[in-house]
Amino acid sequence: MSSLEIDEPLLTTLAVPHHDGSELYVVERPFELGGTAVVRLRVPAGSSADRVVLRYERDGEPRNVEAVRDEDSGDEVWWRAEFPVANPVVRYRFLLSGGEAGYMWVNALGQTSHEVADADDFVITAGASGPEWHLGSVGYQVFPDRFASSALAVDPPDWAIRRDWNELPSGRGRATPHELFGGDLRGVERHLDHIESLGANLIYLTPFFPAGSTHRYDATTFEHVDPLLGGDEALQSLAAAAHARGMRIIGDITPNHTGDKHEWFQAALRGEQPERGFYYFDDSIPGGYESWLGHRVLPKLNWQSAELHERFAHVLRRYLDLGLDGWRVDVANMTGRYRDVDVNRDVSRWMREQIGDDHLLVAEHGHDFRPDLAVRGWHGVMNYSGFMRPLWTWLLRDDPHPEQQRQFWGIPVGVPQLDGTPTVAAMRQFRAGVPWQAALHSWNLLDSHDTARFRTIAGTPERHLVGIGLQMSLPGVPMIFAGDELGLEGAWGEDARRTMPWGSEETWDTTFLDRLRALTALRRSSDALARGGIRYVHVSDDAIAFLRETRDDQLLVLASRAAHEPIRAPFRTLRTLYGEDAPDGALPSDGPSFHIWRVA
């Protein structure tokens, strides 16, 4: 490797000791409890230490083990330590003593000379960490009613308000959840060529159960697929066609609540057992029962019920048998939590046991998901907090849309425009304190059916493309919301649920589409982007550069939101994989722009 001298070391992890959970640093990770973990710490010469100690936890008590010098190149020293993994989840960090380091802790947030809390330690787990196929995926989210129609001959339900395919959703009002545009699962199957052409090989379907709305989060039964979408046969056919192309299908399940017209809840209202015990009935609550955020159409489920576990086990397994490859878990952060009851982690572990090691379990979580990922439950999360929100603040358009001035997703104030340093700090914060594999199995989102479209947030195709580039190159599985590849807009969640303009190809942003395809192809072909560690090379107001590394490959990524001061990389030979050349390590200073090079 070339010299580690750099021009601007702001927030860089090249000039300071570094460790992450990738294969360069975790040499051995046991698959059984009681096995031994072997980990390494990379220490540049400028941070030399006389002694390195690894601190780990066993049965809630900290233990220490001496690290030994493993490699010494003159520019850097690799220290190696071994420790037992006696618990399902083990936290650890490093202490450097003497030399240039003096007294320095190194945890997942970086280095510090003061005492640190355990919450930001590195985390290692024993056993399988998630389906291996998922790490090599590019995801594609489909909201079935708005994606494509096969013109099924099905009468609409009484609640439905029919809309023409080319109309915009009303966005807000009583009609909003009942607007039926007519998309179905056969329509999805007929457009698999398009999805495959994007480089996507994982399709996430929002709920497909019968319901009282087009978003279908208010299921009336879990026993079959909504006939409006084609029924069970349509799901089986879609899954079989996708599998034939090497693609996977993920469903959407709501263990936090059902709809108020659900057969279980209707039985509970009649006082029948065991269904009465599936919900929280309380006369002190308006309406007489607990519901999701006070919406009485979404009564909350009580996971203290043993029979509820049995019913859900049947549901989870039934649709895996029909062809699903896993589940996205709606409002997973609230599931099993009510007042003094908190069985959320028990439910997450239980659900993971039900689906088996080769199926995926990804949790919706809109804030600090780290405590819930620090157990062997959800494989990962929809990474709103550690990916989407930071990138919105960095790539926000210079003339914010009025809606973005009014609210920031989850916070009743406008989206702030922040520089690169706080953006990177936020992303690093949310990778700290969770197993590395959980970070890799989490979905990198620029938007979803619950948020504004990223094209509206970023304002320009150029900034949108920078977001796509980071989606493909930062740790995590990229998840594209259907229509983003065409440049669809939307100022908030319901407004973003627009139909795919299949009959209006002249409206597609084809230049953007072609560049997105190039980036997805690069992501799918690179083990470093899928599994590699990350070290930051440069972070400033308008530019972020980092390495993704495995034992066999090293890629340098540069993202810029605007023109910036020249950056010289610590590598002289860079082979361009995407973007412009960088002769002698002089990186392009234009922007917005995105580039990836292989370090020779």
Secondary structure, DSSP 8 states (H G I E B T S, - for coil): ------S--TT-SSSS-B--SSTTTEEE--SSTT-EEEEEEEEEGGG--SEEEEEEEETTEEEEEE-EEEEE-SSEEEEEEEEE--SSEEEEEEEEEETTTEEEEEETTEEESS---GGGSEEEE-S--S-HHHHT--EEEE-HHHH----------TT-EE--TTS----SSTTGGGEE----HHHHHHTHHHHHHTT--EEEE---S-BSSSS--SBS-SSS--GGGTHHHHHHHHHHHHHHTT-EEEEEE-TTB--TTSHHHHHHHTT-TTGGGGB-B-TTSTTSB-BGGG-TTSBBB-TT-HHHHHHHHHHHHHHHHTT--EEEETTTTTTTEETTEE-HHHHHHHHHHHH-TTSEEEEEESS--HHHHSSSS-SEEEEIIIIIHHHHHHH--SS--HHHHH-BTTBSS------HHHHHHHHHHHHTTS-HHHHHTSEEES--TTS--HHHHH-SHHHHHHHHHHHHHSSSEEEEETTGGGT---SSHHHH-----TT-GGGS-HHHHHHHHHHHHHHHH-HHHHH-EEEEEEE-SSEEEEEEE-SS-EEEEEEESS----EE-S-S-EEEEES---GGGEE---SSEEEEEEE-
